[in-house]
Amino acid sequence: MGKYKIGTHNGTFHSDEVFASAIMLGIFQDAEIVRSRKGELLEPCDIVFDVGGGKYDHHTTGKQYRENKVPYASAGLIWRDFGMQYLAKNANDLNEDEITHVMQSVDDSLFVTIDALDNGENIFSSEMRIKTISSVISDFNSSWNDNSLSDDKFKDAVSLAKIVLKNQVNRAVSQVKAKTIIIEAFENRKQSELLILTTFCPWQDHLLSMDKNHEVLFAIYKDMNNGYRIQVVPKKLGEFTAIKDLPEEWAGKSDGELAKVTGVDDAIFCHPGRFIAGAGSFASIMKMAKMAIEAKA
């Protein structure tokens, strides 16, 4: 058997076919990419996307849509149909439920935006010029005064996309693997206001899905570098508004100054935004947690 052949269009490239290529190269590492609009060159390819009018060309009248009404482009279409094969090669030890979660998480966090932009959807509600991964990929195209070969630029863009995709999958996998830890910590709380973690892991998503009554006010965990942390619980995932902030008098203080205010000798810091603070020992962070719970809102 010869090399697996991936076909897409030549010329100016966009993030959707770049990421579609990154997905397929994550499955078929030695695959050959054929960039052309000529049918005779694309026909021998094992898969063709973003050109040719086939299943993975979204430039047709039969455009496909997600349940959230965002139209698919080639990146999302390829992830939808080949994401499981990609995970089988690049993310070990996932059960069926975890694979489903990672598939959806990566689509939500990466491919929905890429596909929306490629389909001309306006995803911005402000006048700010936001640098997206799609515009980063677009910047790889040769400028008017740059004679670099388009195929070389495309390879560079795909190399970046492979790293971005791998990172997105790793993050999604780490989140699903944290679920058991969060469930155990939530169900075994000795104090309803505190989620005490045996190790640091992504906790907000799982906690907010379980704690419907907003009982937990703060999470406690060991910092990967130094000491222990207390962190507020947001009212909604992705928002900064907390169910309860850390005490106002802690804001922006560190070391001796924070120790004086709290009475905790090894207090390390409190962020000016009052969403996270640290201390050197577990006993100390628990003292700070008690004060935070009892403080006036």
C-alpha positions as CSV (number, residue, x, y, z in Angstrom):
1,M,0.0,0.0,0.0
2,G,1.2,3.5,-0.8
3,K,1.0,6.5,1.5
4,Y,-2.4,7.7,2.6
5,K,-3.3,10.7,0.4
6,I,-5.1,13.8,1.8
7,G,-6.5,16.2,-0.8
8,T,-7.4,19.9,-0.3
9,H,-7.3,23.0,-2.4
10,N,-4.2,25.0,-3.3
11,G,-3.6,28.7,-3.1
12,T,-4.7,30.8,-0.1
13,F,-5.5,28.5,2.8
14,H,-7.7,29.0,5.9
15,S,-7.7,27.5,9.4
16,D,-10.5,25.0,8.6
17,E,-8.5,22.9,6.0
18,V,-5.3,23.5,7.9
19,F,-6.8,21.9,11.1
20,A,-8.5,19.2,9.0
21,S,-5.1,18.3,7.7
22,A,-3.7,18.4,11.3
23,I,-6.4,15.9,12.4
24,M,-5.7,13.5,9.5
25,L,-1.9,13.7,10.0
26,G,-2.5,12.8,13.6
27,I,-4.0,9.6,12.4
28,F,-1.9,8.9,9.3
29,Q,1.4,10.4,10.3
30,D,3.2,9.8,7.0
31,A,0.3,10.9,4.8
32,E,0.9,12.9,1.7
33,I,-1.0,16.1,1.2
34,V,-2.1,17.0,-2.3
35,R,-3.1,20.6,-2.7
36,S,-4.9,21.3,-6.0
37,R,-8.3,22.1,-7.5
38,K,-7.8,19.7,-10.4
39,G,-10.1,16.7,-10.3
40,E,-7.5,14.4,-11.9
41,L,-5.1,15.1,-9.0
42,L,-7.7,14.9,-6.2
43,E,-9.5,11.8,-7.5
44,P,-6.7,9.3,-6.3
45,C,-6.7,10.8,-2.8
46,D,-8.1,8.7,0.0
47,I,-9.9,11.8,1.4
48,V,-10.6,15.2,0.0
49,F,-11.9,18.2,2.0
50,D,-12.8,21.9,1.5
51,V,-12.8,21.4,-2.3
52,G,-14.4,19.1,-4.9
53,G,-18.0,19.2,-3.8
54,G,-17.9,16.0,-1.8
55,K,-18.8,15.0,1.7
56,Y,-16.2,17.2,3.3
57,D,-16.6,20.3,1.1
58,H,-18.9,22.8,2.9
59,H,-19.0,25.1,-0.1
60,T,-22.2,23.5,-1.4
61,T,-25.9,24.1,-1.1
62,G,-26.2,21.1,1.2
63,K,-24.4,22.8,4.1
64,Q,-24.5,20.8,7.4
65,Y,-25.2,22.3,10.8
66,R,-24.6,21.5,14.4
67,E,-27.4,21.3,16.9
68,N,-26.4,24.8,18.0
69,K,-27.0,26.0,14.4
70,V,-23.3,26.7,13.8
71,P,-22.5,25.5,10.2
72,Y,-19.8,23.0,9.7
73,A,-16.6,23.7,7.7
74,S,-14.0,21.1,6.8
75,A,-12.3,21.2,10.3
76,G,-15.5,20.4,12.2
77,L,-16.6,17.8,9.6
78,I,-13.3,16.0,9.8
79,W,-13.3,16.1,13.6
80,R,-16.9,14.8,13.7
81,D,-16.0,11.8,11.6
82,F,-12.4,11.1,12.4
83,G,-12.0,12.6,15.9
84,M,-12.4,9.2,17.6
85,Q,-9.6,7.8,15.4
86,Y,-7.4,10.8,16.3
87,L,-8.1,10.2,20.1
88,A,-7.3,6.5,19.7
89,K,-3.9,7.4,18.4
90,N,-3.2,10.4,20.6
91,A,-5.2,10.1,23.9
92,N,-4.8,6.8,25.7
93,D,-7.0,5.2,28.4
94,L,-10.3,6.9,27.6
95,N,-13.6,5.1,28.2
96,E,-16.6,5.6,25.9
97,D,-18.2,8.4,27.9
98,E,-14.8,10.2,28.2
99,I,-14.3,10.0,24.4
100,T,-17.7,11.5,23.8
101,H,-16.9,14.3,26.3
102,V,-13.5,15.1,24.8
103,M,-14.9,15.0,21.3
104,Q,-17.6,17.6,22.2
105,S,-15.2,19.7,24.3
106,V,-12.6,20.1,21.5
107,D,-15.4,20.9,19.0
108,D,-16.9,23.5,21.4
109,S,-13.5,25.1,22.3
110,L,-11.8,25.0,18.9
111,F,-13.7,23.9,15.9
112,V,-17.0,25.8,16.4
113,T,-15.2,29.1,16.2
114,I,-13.0,28.0,13.2
115,D,-16.0,26.8,11.3
116,A,-18.2,29.8,12.1
117,L,-15.6,32.2,10.9
118,D,-14.9,30.2,7.7
119,N,-18.7,30.2,7.0
120,G,-18.9,34.0,7.4
121,E,-20.7,33.9,10.7
122,N,-20.2,37.0,12.9
123,I,-19.1,35.7,16.3
124,F,-18.1,39.0,17.8
125,S,-20.5,41.2,19.7
126,S,-18.0,44.0,20.3
127,E,-16.0,46.4,18.1
128,M,-12.7,45.0,19.4
129,R,-10.5,43.4,16.8
130,I,-9.9,39.9,18.3
131,K,-7.0,37.8,17.2
132,T,-8.4,34.3,16.6
133,I,-6.7,31.0,15.7
134,S,-8.3,31.5,12.3
135,S,-6.5,34.8,11.8
136,V,-3.3,33.4,13.1
137,I,-3.5,30.6,10.4
138,S,-4.4,33.2,7.8
139,D,-1.2,35.1,8.6
140,F,0.8,32.2,7.3
141,N,-0.3,33.0,3.7
142,S,2.3,34.8,1.6
143,S,2.0,38.6,1.6
144,W,2.0,40.5,-1.7
145,N,5.8,41.2,-1.4
146,D,6.7,37.7,-0.2
147,N,7.6,35.1,-2.9
148,S,7.6,32.1,-0.5
149,L,6.0,29.0,-1.9
150,S,2.4,28.6,-0.8
151,D,2.8,24.8,-0.2
152,D,5.7,25.6,2.2
153,K,3.6,28.1,4.1
154,F,0.8,25.6,4.3
155,K,3.1,23.0,5.9
156,D,4.2,25.6,8.5
157,A,0.5,26.3,9.3
158,V,-0.3,22.6,9.6
159,S,2.6,22.2,12.0
160,L,1.2,24.8,14.2
161,A,-2.3,23.4,14.0
162,K,-1.1,19.9,15.0
163,I,0.4,21.4,18.2
164,V,-2.8,23.5,18.9
165,L,-5.0,20.4,18.3
166,K,-2.9,18.2,20.5
167,N,-3.0,20.8,23.3
168,Q,-6.8,21.1,23.1
169,V,-7.2,17.3,23.3
170,N,-4.8,17.0,26.2
171,R,-6.7,19.7,28.1
172,A,-10.0,18.1,27.4
173,V,-8.7,14.7,28.5
174,S,-7.3,16.1,31.7
175,Q,-10.7,17.6,32.5
176,V,-12.6,14.3,32.0
177,K,-10.0,12.5,34.1
178,A,-10.5,14.9,36.9
179,K,-14.2,14.1,37.2
180,T,-13.7,11.2,39.6
181,I,-11.5,13.3,41.9
182,I,-14.1,16.2,42.0
183,I,-17.1,13.8,42.6
184,E,-15.3,12.2,45.5
185,A,-14.2,15.5,47.0
186,F,-17.8,16.9,46.6
187,E,-19.5,13.9,48.1
188,N,-17.1,13.6,51.1
189,R,-17.1,17.3,52.2
190,K,-16.8,17.8,55.9
191,Q,-17.8,21.4,55.4
192,S,-20.4,22.2,52.8
193,E,-18.7,25.5,51.8
194,L,-15.3,23.9,51.0
195,L,-14.2,21.6,48.2
196,I,-10.9,20.2,49.4
197,L,-8.9,18.5,46.6
198,T,-6.3,15.9,47.2
199,T,-4.4,17.2,44.1
200,F,-4.8,20.2,41.8
201,C,-6.9,19.4,38.8
202,P,-9.5,21.2,36.6
203,W,-12.5,21.5,39.0
204,Q,-14.8,24.3,38.0
205,D,-16.7,22.6,35.2
206,H,-17.5,19.4,37.2
207,L,-18.3,21.3,40.4
208,L,-20.7,23.7,38.8
209,S,-22.5,20.9,37.1
210,M,-23.0,19.1,40.5
211,D,-23.5,21.9,43.0
212,K,-26.8,23.2,41.7
213,N,-27.5,25.1,45.0
214,H,-24.1,26.9,45.1
215,E,-23.2,25.4,48.5
216,V,-19.5,25.4,47.8
217,L,-17.9,28.8,48.2
218,F,-14.2,28.0,47.9
219,A,-11.9,25.3,46.6
220,I,-8.7,24.3,48.4
221,Y,-5.8,22.5,46.7
222,K,-2.0,22.1,46.8
223,D,-0.2,24.4,44.5
224,M,2.1,22.7,42.0
225,N,4.9,25.0,42.9
226,N,4.5,26.3,46.4
227,G,2.1,25.9,49.3
228,Y,-1.7,25.7,49.2
229,R,-4.3,27.8,47.5
230,I,-7.9,28.9,48.2
231,Q,-9.9,29.9,45.2
232,V,-13.4,31.3,44.8
233,V,-16.2,29.5,43.0
234,P,-17.6,31.4,40.0
235,K,-21.4,31.8,39.7
236,K,-21.1,30.6,36.1
237,L,-18.4,28.8,34.2
238,G,-16.2,31.3,32.4
239,E,-17.3,34.3,34.4
240,F,-15.4,36.2,37.0
241,T,-18.3,36.9,39.4
242,A,-17.9,34.7,42.4
243,I,-20.5,33.2,44.7
244,K,-18.4,34.9,47.5
245,D,-15.2,36.8,47.2
246,L,-12.3,36.5,49.5
247,P,-12.2,39.2,52.3
248,E,-11.8,42.8,51.1
249,E,-9.0,43.6,53.5
250,W,-6.8,40.8,52.0
251,A,-6.9,42.3,48.5
252,G,-3.4,42.8,47.0
253,K,-1.5,42.0,50.2
254,S,1.4,39.5,50.4
255,D,3.8,38.0,52.9
256,G,4.2,40.0,56.1
257,E,1.5,42.4,55.2
258,L,-1.1,39.6,54.6
259,A,0.2,37.7,57.6
260,K,-0.5,40.8,59.8
261,V,-4.1,41.1,58.4
262,T,-4.9,37.4,58.7
263,G,-2.9,36.3,61.6
264,V,-1.5,33.5,59.5
265,D,2.3,33.6,59.7
266,D,3.0,31.8,56.4
267,A,0.3,33.6,54.3
268,I,1.8,34.2,50.9
269,F,-0.5,36.4,48.8
270,C,-4.0,37.4,47.9
271,H,-4.8,38.6,44.4
272,P,-6.1,42.2,44.1
273,G,-9.2,40.7,42.4
274,R,-9.8,38.6,45.6
275,F,-10.4,35.4,43.7
276,I,-7.3,33.4,44.9
277,A,-5.0,33.5,47.9
278,G,-2.2,31.3,49.2
279,A,-0.4,30.0,52.3
280,G,2.5,27.8,53.0
281,S,0.7,24.9,54.7
282,F,-2.6,23.1,54.6
283,A,-3.4,24.1,58.2
284,S,-2.8,27.8,57.4
285,I,-5.0,27.8,54.2
286,M,-7.8,26.2,56.2
287,K,-7.5,29.0,58.8
288,M,-7.9,31.5,55.9
289,A,-10.8,29.5,54.5
290,K,-12.6,29.7,57.9
291,M,-12.1,33.5,57.9
292,A,-13.3,33.8,54.3
293,I,-16.4,31.8,55.0
294,E,-17.2,33.9,58.1
295,A,-16.4,37.3,56.5
296,K,-19.2,39.6,55.5
297,A,-20.0,39.4,51.8
